[in-house]
Amino acid sequence: TCNVEMYPEAKPKAENKSIAPKTTKESIDREYLEYNEPKTVFPAEACDDLGGEFCQPDYQKGVY
């Protein structure tokens, strides 16, 4: 059997629907990085960063 205390469903109070939602449009300048450059990966982090064959026991043998 399940020993649980049950309570009635709680419903949020009704809000004033006549107020329009506040929306603003801000111009946000964002810089996007391009990941097309070679990256140095340490052998101990290769499984986490690259996955796949770098998580195989043969590759991880000399890492730890």
N, CA, C and O atoms as a printed pandas DataFrame, in Angstrom:
     atom_number atom_name residue_name chain_id  residue_number  x_coord  y_coord  z_coord
0              1         N          THR        A               1    0.836   -1.185    0.000
1              2        CA          THR        A               1    0.000    0.000    0.000
2              3         C          THR        A               1    0.877    1.243    0.000
3              4         O          THR        A               1    2.069    1.191    0.301
4              5         N          CYS        A               2    0.261    2.342   -0.341
5              6        CA          CYS        A               2    0.975    3.612   -0.446
6              7         C          CYS        A               2    0.489    4.536    0.667
7              8         O          CYS        A               2   -0.709    4.794    0.774
8              9         N          ASN        A               3    1.395    5.032    1.490
9             10        CA          ASN        A               3    1.050    5.912    2.596
10            11         C          ASN        A               3    1.309    7.355    2.166
11            12         O          ASN        A               3    2.436    7.840    2.258
12            13         N          VAL        A               4    0.262    8.040    1.695
13            14        CA          VAL        A               4    0.405    9.386    1.151
14            15         C          VAL        A               4   -0.671   10.291    1.717
15            16         O          VAL        A               4   -1.816    9.870    1.884
16            17         N          GLU        A               5   -0.309   11.542    2.016
17            18        CA          GLU        A               5   -1.310   12.529    2.413
18            19         C          GLU        A               5   -1.764   13.271    1.167
19            20         O          GLU        A               5   -0.936   13.832    0.449
20            21         N          MET        A               6   -3.063   13.284    0.896
21            22        CA          MET        A               6   -3.601   13.934   -0.294
22            23         C          MET        A               6   -4.190   15.291    0.083
23            24         O          MET        A               6   -4.820   15.432    1.132
24            25         N          TYR        A               7   -3.981   16.286   -0.776
25            26        CA          TYR        A               7   -4.515   17.623   -0.571
26            27         C          TYR        A               7   -5.319   18.021   -1.806
27            28         O          TYR        A               7   -5.060   17.506   -2.894
28            29         N          PRO        A               8   -6.291   18.927   -1.664
29            30        CA          PRO        A               8   -7.054   19.359   -2.839
30            31         C          PRO        A               8   -6.152   20.133   -3.806
31            32         O          PRO        A               8   -5.136   20.702   -3.408
32            33         N          GLU        A               9   -6.541   20.143   -5.069
33            34        CA          GLU        A               9   -5.768   20.829   -6.099
34            35         C          GLU        A               9   -5.728   22.328   -5.813
35            36         O          GLU        A               9   -6.758   22.936   -5.522
36            37         N          ALA        A              10   -4.546   22.915   -5.895
37            38        CA          ALA        A              10   -4.395   24.357   -5.691
38            39         C          ALA        A              10   -4.447   25.042   -7.044
39            40         O          ALA        A              10   -3.718   24.667   -7.962
40            41         N          LYS        A              11   -5.303   26.041   -7.171
41            42        CA          LYS        A              11   -5.429   26.767   -8.428
42            43         C          LYS        A              11   -4.960   28.200   -8.220
43            44         O          LYS        A              11   -5.256   28.797   -7.185
44            45         N          PRO        A              12   -4.229   28.768   -9.189
45            46        CA          PRO        A              12   -3.778   30.155   -9.043
46            47         C          PRO        A              12   -4.964   31.115   -9.071
47            48         O          PRO        A              12   -5.984   30.853   -9.708
48            49         N          LYS        A              13   -4.804   32.221   -8.372
49            50        CA          LYS        A              13   -5.867   33.223   -8.348
50            51         C          LYS        A              13   -5.978   33.877   -9.718
51            52         O          LYS        A              13   -4.974   34.067  -10.405
52            53         N          ALA        A              14   -7.193   34.218  -10.109
53            54        CA          ALA        A              14   -7.418   34.860  -11.405
54            55         C          ALA        A              14   -6.797   36.252  -11.394
55            56         O          ALA        A              14   -6.973   37.019  -10.448
56            57         N          GLU        A              15   -6.068   36.563  -12.464
57            58        CA          GLU        A              15   -5.437   37.873  -12.573
58            59         C          GLU        A              15   -6.293   38.783  -13.434
59            60         O          GLU        A              15   -7.188   38.327  -14.146
60            61         N          ASN        A              16   -6.013   40.056  -13.361
61            62        CA          ASN        A              16   -6.733   41.031  -14.166
62            63         C          ASN        A              16   -6.319   40.851  -15.627
63            64         O          ASN        A              16   -5.167   41.107  -15.976
64            65         N          LYS        A              17   -7.237   40.416  -16.478
65            66        CA          LYS        A              17   -6.938   40.117  -17.879
66            67         C          LYS        A              17   -6.893   41.368  -18.754
67            68         O          LYS        A              17   -6.487   41.292  -19.913
68            69         N          SER        A              18   -7.306   42.526  -18.214
69            70        CA          SER        A              18   -7.359   43.732  -19.033
70            71         C          SER        A              18   -5.980   44.359  -19.233
71            72         O          SER        A              18   -5.809   45.214  -20.102
72            73         N          ILE        A              19   -5.012   43.947  -18.447
73            74        CA          ILE        A              19   -3.669   44.506  -18.576
74            75         C          ILE        A              19   -2.931   43.744  -19.675
75            76         O          ILE        A              19   -2.794   42.522  -19.617
76            77         N          ALA        A              20   -2.464   44.482  -20.669
77            78        CA          ALA        A              20   -1.736   43.861  -21.779
78            79         C          ALA        A              20   -0.355   43.426  -21.289
79            80         O          ALA        A              20    0.255   44.109  -20.467
80            81         N          PRO        A              21    0.134   42.306  -21.785
81            82        CA          PRO        A              21    1.469   41.871  -21.371
82            83         C          PRO        A              21    2.529   42.878  -21.808
83            84         O          PRO        A              21    2.438   43.483  -22.877
84            85         N          LYS        A              22    3.521   43.038  -20.965
85            86        CA          LYS        A              22    4.589   43.984  -21.267
86            87         C          LYS        A              22    5.608   43.307  -22.172
87            88         O          LYS        A              22    6.263   42.345  -21.772
88            89         N          THR        A              23    5.734   43.806  -23.374
89            90        CA          THR        A              23    6.731   43.276  -24.291
90            91         C          THR        A              23    7.585   44.423  -24.787
91            92         O          THR        A              23    7.082   45.499  -25.110
92            93         N          THR        A              24    8.861   44.182  -24.841
93            94        CA          THR        A              24    9.779   45.182  -25.364
94            95         C          THR        A              24   10.676   44.517  -26.377
95            96         O          THR        A              24   11.016   43.341  -26.248
96            97         N          LYS        A              25   11.053   45.266  -27.371
97            98        CA          LYS        A              25   11.982   44.757  -28.367
98            99         C          LYS        A              25   13.282   45.522  -28.208
99           100         O          LYS        A              25   13.366   46.716  -28.497
100          101         N          GLU        A              26   14.288   44.807  -27.743
101          102        CA          GLU        A              26   15.594   45.415  -27.572
102          103         C          GLU        A              26   16.512   44.921  -28.674
103          104         O          GLU        A              26   16.451   43.764  -29.090
104          105         N          SER        A              27   17.345   45.802  -29.126
105          106        CA          SER        A              27   18.341   45.409  -30.108
106          107         C          SER        A              27   19.559   44.904  -29.347
107          108         O          SER        A              27   20.216   45.662  -28.635
108          109         N          ILE        A              28   19.850   43.624  -29.503
109          110        CA          ILE        A              28   20.968   43.020  -28.787
110          111         C          ILE        A              28   22.036   42.638  -29.800
111          112         O          ILE        A              28   21.787   41.869  -30.730
112          113         N          ASP        A              29   23.228   43.188  -29.603
113          114        CA          ASP        A              29   24.354   42.814  -30.454
114          115         C          ASP        A              29   24.991   41.563  -29.878
115          116         O          ASP        A              29   25.368   41.532  -28.706
116          117         N          ARG        A              30   25.109   40.533  -30.704
117          118        CA          ARG        A              30   25.707   39.286  -30.255
118          119         C          ARG        A              30   26.853   38.918  -31.172
119          120         O          ARG        A              30   26.804   39.137  -32.382
120          121         N          GLU        A              31   27.876   38.359  -30.574
121          122        CA          GLU        A              31   28.998   37.863  -31.357
122          123         C          GLU        A              31   28.912   36.345  -31.371
123          124         O          GLU        A              31   28.800   35.710  -30.323
124          125         N          TYR        A              32   28.964   35.776  -32.552
125          126        CA          TYR        A              32   28.902   34.330  -32.690
126          127         C          TYR        A              32   30.287   33.812  -33.048
127          128         O          TYR        A              32   30.947   34.337  -33.944
128          129         N          LEU        A              33   30.716   32.777  -32.339
129          130        CA          LEU        A              33   32.019   32.192  -32.593
130          131         C          LEU        A              33   31.912   31.135  -33.681
131          132         O          LEU        A              33   30.928   30.398  -33.755
132          133         N          GLU        A              34   32.922   31.072  -34.513
133          134        CA          GLU        A              34   32.977   30.019  -35.517
134          135         C          GLU        A              34   33.926   28.946  -35.012
135          136         O          GLU        A              34   35.063   29.233  -34.638
136          137         N          TYR        A              35   33.454   27.720  -35.004
137          138        CA          TYR        A              35   34.252   26.614  -34.495
138          139         C          TYR        A              35   34.863   25.824  -35.645
139          140         O          TYR        A              35   34.676   24.611  -35.741
140          141         N          ASN        A              36   35.588   26.510  -36.509
141          142        CA          ASN        A              36   36.214   25.817  -37.629
142          143         C          ASN        A              36   37.739   25.817  -37.514
143          144         O          ASN        A              36   38.432   25.436  -38.457
144          145         N          GLU        A              37   38.259   26.241  -36.371
145          146        CA          GLU        A              37   39.696   26.235  -36.132
146          147         C          GLU        A              37   40.085   24.956  -35.388
147          148         O          GLU        A              37   39.277   24.415  -34.633
148          149         N          PRO        A              38   41.318   24.465  -35.592
149          150        CA          PRO        A              38   41.769   23.295  -34.826
150          151         C          PRO        A              38   41.796   23.608  -33.335
151          152         O          PRO        A              38   42.001   24.755  -32.939
152          153         N          LYS        A              39   41.590   22.593  -32.517
153          154        CA          LYS        A              39   41.539   22.777  -31.075
154          155         C          LYS        A              39   42.488   21.796  -30.414
155          156         O          LYS        A              39   42.580   20.638  -30.824
156          157         N          THR        A              40   43.195   22.257  -29.391
157          158        CA          THR        A              40   44.052   21.370  -28.619
158          159         C          THR        A              40   43.196   20.652  -27.587
159          160         O          THR        A              40   42.478   21.282  -26.811
160          161         N          VAL        A              41   43.280   19.330  -27.587
161          162        CA          VAL        A              41   42.528   18.527  -26.629
162          163         C          VAL        A              41   43.525   17.656  -25.881
163          164         O          VAL        A              41   44.309   16.931  -26.493
164          165         N          PHE        A              42   43.492   17.728  -24.562
165          166        CA          PHE        A              42   44.378   16.907  -23.750
166          167         C          PHE        A              42   43.861   15.471  -23.727
167          168         O          PHE        A              42   42.649   15.256  -23.705
168          169         N          PRO        A              43   44.756   14.488  -23.732
169          170        CA          PRO        A              43   44.322   13.086  -23.764
170          171         C          PRO        A              43   43.319   12.731  -22.669
171          172         O          PRO        A              43   42.397   11.954  -22.916
172          173         N          ALA        A              44   43.478   13.284  -21.461
173          174        CA          ALA        A              44   42.566   12.961  -20.364
174          175         C          ALA        A              44   41.172   13.547  -20.588
175          176         O          ALA        A              44   40.206   13.082  -19.984
176          177         N          GLU        A              45   41.055   14.559  -21.447
177          178        CA          GLU        A              45   39.766   15.201  -21.703
178          179         C          GLU        A              45   39.167   14.792  -23.047
179          180         O          GLU        A              45   38.070   15.232  -23.390
180          181         N          ALA        A              46   39.870   13.956  -23.812
181          182        CA          ALA        A              46   39.427   13.606  -25.161
182          183         C          ALA        A              46   38.079   12.898  -25.159
183          184         O          ALA        A              46   37.242   13.176  -26.019
184          185         N          CYS        A              47   37.850   11.995  -24.218
185          186        CA          CYS        A              47   36.574   11.274  -24.171
186          187         C          CYS        A              47   35.429   12.246  -23.910
187          188         O          CYS        A              47   34.389   12.164  -24.563
188          189         N          ASP        A              48   35.611   13.178  -22.950
189          190        CA          ASP        A              48   34.559   14.144  -22.621
190          191         C          ASP        A              48   34.323   15.127  -23.768
191          192         O          ASP        A              48   33.179   15.449  -24.087
192          193         N          ASP        A              49   35.414   15.606  -24.390
193          194        CA          ASP        A              49   35.290   16.632  -25.431
194          195         C          ASP        A              49   34.891   16.066  -26.788
195          196         O          ASP        A              49   34.089   16.668  -27.502
196          197         N          LEU        A              50   35.452   14.903  -27.150
197          198        CA          LEU        A              50   35.265   14.378  -28.500
198          199         C          LEU        A              50   34.382   13.142  -28.564
199          200         O          LEU        A              50   33.700   12.914  -29.563
200          201         N          GLY        A              51   34.392   12.343  -27.499
201          202        CA          GLY        A              51   33.573   11.134  -27.471
202          203         C          GLY        A              51   34.052   10.094  -28.466
203          204         O          GLY        A              51   35.201   10.125  -28.905
204          205         N          GLY        A              52   33.167    9.174  -28.818
205          206        CA          GLY        A              52   33.448    8.164  -29.837
206          207         C          GLY        A              52   34.649    7.300  -29.537
207          208         O          GLY        A              52   34.772    6.743  -28.446
208          209         N          GLU        A              53   35.543    7.189  -30.518
209          210        CA          GLU        A              53   36.699    6.302  -30.397
210          211         C          GLU        A              53   37.638    6.714  -29.273
211          212         O          GLU        A              53   38.421    5.888  -28.803
212          213         N          PHE        A              54   37.583    7.964  -28.828
213          214        CA          PHE        A              54   38.467    8.432  -27.769
214          215         C          PHE        A              54   38.022    7.942  -26.393
215          216         O          PHE        A              54   38.738    8.133  -25.410
216          217         N          CYS        A              55   36.847    7.312  -26.312
217          218        CA          CYS        A              55   36.369    6.724  -25.059
218          219         C          CYS        A              55   36.664    5.229  -24.997
219          220         O          CYS        A              55   36.391    4.587  -23.983
220          221         N          GLN        A              56   37.215    4.673  -26.063
221          222        CA          GLN        A              56   37.509    3.241  -26.113
222          223         C          GLN        A              56   38.662    2.906  -25.166
223          224         O          GLN        A              56   39.560    3.725  -24.969
224          225         N          PRO        A              57   38.640    1.709  -24.581
225          226        CA          PRO        A              57   39.698    1.310  -23.636
226          227         C          PRO        A              57   41.102    1.392  -24.231
227          228         O          PRO        A              57   42.048    1.720  -23.515
228          229         N          ASP        A              58   41.262    1.098  -25.536
229          230        CA          ASP        A              58   42.596    1.160  -26.142
230          231         C          ASP        A              58   43.170    2.570  -26.075
231          232         O          ASP        A              58   44.364    2.733  -25.824
232          233         N          TYR        A              59   42.348    3.587  -26.294
233          234        CA          TYR        A              59   42.831    4.963  -26.243
234          235         C          TYR        A              59   43.017    5.419  -24.796
235          236         O          TYR        A              59   43.979    6.121  -24.486
236          237         N          GLN        A              60   42.111    5.028  -23.920
237          238        CA          GLN        A              60   42.149    5.471  -22.530
238          239         C          GLN        A              60   43.198    4.733  -21.696
239          240         O          GLN        A              60   43.446    5.106  -20.549
240          241         N          LYS        A              61   43.816    3.691  -22.257
241          242        CA          LYS        A              61   44.760    2.857  -21.514
242          243         C          LYS        A              61   45.893    3.672  -20.894
243          244         O          LYS        A              61   46.206    3.465  -19.722
244          245         N          GLY        A              62   46.509    4.574  -21.621
245          246        CA          GLY        A              62   47.637    5.327  -21.095
246          247         C          GLY        A              62   47.265    6.676  -20.519
247          248         O          GLY        A              62   48.147    7.452  -20.155
248          249         N          VAL        A              63   45.983    6.973  -20.429
249          250        CA          VAL        A              63   45.556    8.305  -20.006
250          251         C          VAL        A              63   45.592    8.457  -18.496
251          252         O          VAL        A              63   46.116    9.451  -17.993
252          253         N          TYR        A              64   45.049    7.496  -17.762
253          254        CA          TYR        A              64   44.982    7.621  -16.301
254          255         C          TYR        A              64   45.885    6.626  -15.635
255          256         O          TYR        A              64   45.959    6.585  -14.407
